[in-house]
Amino acid sequence: MVALAVAACGSAPGVTTSVVATTSVDPGSTTSTAAPLVECPPLEYQVTELPTRVTGEASDLGDIELDEFTAIGGTRSVFWVTSDGTLAIALIRGTLPPADWPGERGQVDVAGTDAVVGPFDDGKWVAAWFEGDGSDRCDHYTMVFYPPVESFEVESTLRGITTTET
């Protein structure tokens, strides 16, 4: 699968956050500290079309409940919310979905690259792709659309992603 990074930058309504894991415990009698997980660089893409229910950026990240998609150390995320502050979309650089799609999935163009996209059983829609050969963790991208969401909104949003590089 060849894929392109999707990201919200510049004028796109969104807020960026990161989570970095820094330690680990070695089983047995010895405890050691692992090197910090390097945070992925900023996203180099702009989301130009968002579903109408998206009203802007997440102003208080403390109100957003992180999940299996958004709570991964070293990733870089952008969140969009609805008028009541509910998480609507998350774009994560540095990871692919933690599980395969439970049902059908298809392909959609993301800034000139094929991305895999499909619904999950819990009502979320998920898109995933990677840059280059995908060997670098920071070349992996996941975009999660939280319910309620329609397939045409997912496709329109993904097709509206552009690169900030010229």
C-alpha positions in Angstrom: 0.0 0.0 0.0 1.3 3.4 -0.9 -0.1 6.3 1.0 0.3 10.0 1.8 0.3 11.9 5.0 -2.8 13.8 6.0 -2.4 16.6 8.4 -3.9 19.9 9.4 -1.6 22.8 9.4 -1.7 26.5 9.1 -5.2 27.8 8.7 -7.0 24.5 9.2 -9.1 24.6 12.4 -7.4 22.1 14.7 -5.1 21.8 17.6 -2.0 19.8 17.8 -0.9 17.7 20.8 1.7 15.0 21.5 2.2 12.2 23.9 5.7 10.9 24.7 6.5 7.8 26.7 9.8 8.0 28.6 10.4 5.0 30.8 10.0 1.2 31.0 10.5 -1.4 33.7 12.6 -4.5 33.1 11.1 -7.6 34.7 13.1 -9.1 37.5 15.2 -7.3 40.1 16.6 -4.6 37.9 14.7 -1.4 36.8 15.9 0.6 33.9 14.9 3.7 32.1 14.5 3.5 28.3 15.5 6.3 26.0 12.6 8.7 25.3 10.5 7.8 22.4 11.2 10.5 19.7 8.1 12.5 18.9 7.1 12.6 15.3 7.7 15.9 13.4 4.7 18.3 12.8 2.2 17.2 10.2 2.9 18.6 6.7 -0.6 18.5 5.4 -3.7 20.7 5.5 -7.3 19.5 5.8 -9.3 21.9 3.6 -12.8 20.3 4.0 -14.4 19.2 7.2 -17.9 17.8 7.9 -20.5 20.5 8.8 -20.8 19.2 12.4 -17.1 20.1 13.0 -17.0 23.6 14.5 -13.4 24.1 15.3 -10.4 23.2 17.3 -10.3 21.4 20.7 -9.7 24.3 23.0 -9.3 22.2 26.2 -7.5 19.0 25.5 -8.3 17.9 29.1 -11.9 17.3 28.0 -10.9 14.9 25.2 -10.9 11.3 26.2 -7.9 9.6 24.6 -8.6 6.1 23.1 -6.7 3.3 21.4 -6.1 5.6 18.4 -5.0 8.8 20.1 -3.1 7.7 23.2 0.1 6.4 21.5 3.4 7.6 22.7 5.5 9.7 20.3 2.7 10.5 18.0 1.6 13.9 16.9 -2.2 14.5 16.8 -4.6 17.1 15.6 -8.2 17.1 17.0 -11.4 18.7 15.7 -14.6 19.0 17.8 -18.3 19.6 17.5 -20.1 22.6 19.0 -20.5 20.8 22.3 -16.8 19.9 22.5 -17.2 16.2 21.5 -14.3 14.8 19.6 -15.3 14.6 15.9 -12.0 13.8 14.1 -8.4 12.9 15.1 -5.5 12.8 12.8 -2.5 11.0 14.1 1.0 10.9 12.7 3.3 8.1 14.0 0.9 5.1 14.0 -1.4 2.9 11.9 -4.6 1.6 13.4 -4.0 -0.8 16.4 -6.3 -3.4 14.8 -7.4 -4.4 11.3 -10.8 -3.3 10.0 -13.5 -5.7 11.2 -15.4 -5.4 7.9 -15.2 -4.0 4.5 -12.7 -1.4 3.5 -11.8 0.4 0.4 -9.4 2.9 -1.0 -9.6 6.7 -1.3 -7.1 9.2 -2.7 -5.3 11.4 -0.1 -3.3 14.1 -1.7 -2.3 11.8 -4.6 -1.8 8.7 -2.6 -4.0 5.7 -1.9 -5.3 5.3 1.7 -7.3 2.4 3.1 -10.6 3.4 4.7 -13.5 1.7 6.2 -16.0 1.6 9.1 -15.3 0.0 12.5 -18.0 -1.9 14.5 -18.3 0.9 17.0 -19.4 3.5 14.5 -16.0 5.1 13.9 -14.6 5.4 10.4 -10.8 5.0 10.0 -8.4 5.8 7.3 -4.7 4.8 7.2 -1.8 5.3 4.9 2.0 5.7 5.0 4.6 7.7 3.1 7.4 6.1 1.2 8.0 2.5 2.1 6.5 3.0 5.6 9.7 1.8 7.4 9.8 4.9 9.6 7.1 5.0 12.4 6.6 8.7 11.6 5.6 7.9 8.1 2.4 6.2 9.3 -0.9 8.1 9.5 -4.3 7.3 10.9 -7.4 9.5 10.7 -10.3 8.6 12.9 -13.9 9.9 12.3 -16.0 9.6 15.5 -19.8 8.9 15.2 -22.1 10.1 14.1 -20.4 10.2 10.6 -21.5 9.3 7.1 -19.3 7.7 4.5 -19.6 10.7 2.2 -18.2 13.0 4.9 -15.2 10.7 5.3 -14.5 10.6 1.6 -14.9 14.4 1.2 -12.6 15.2 4.1 -9.9 12.8 2.9 -10.1 14.1 -0.7 -9.8 17.7 0.7 -6.4 17.1 2.2 -3.5 18.9 0.6 0.2 19.0 1.2 1.9 22.1 2.5 5.0 21.4 0.5 5.2 22.9 -3.0 
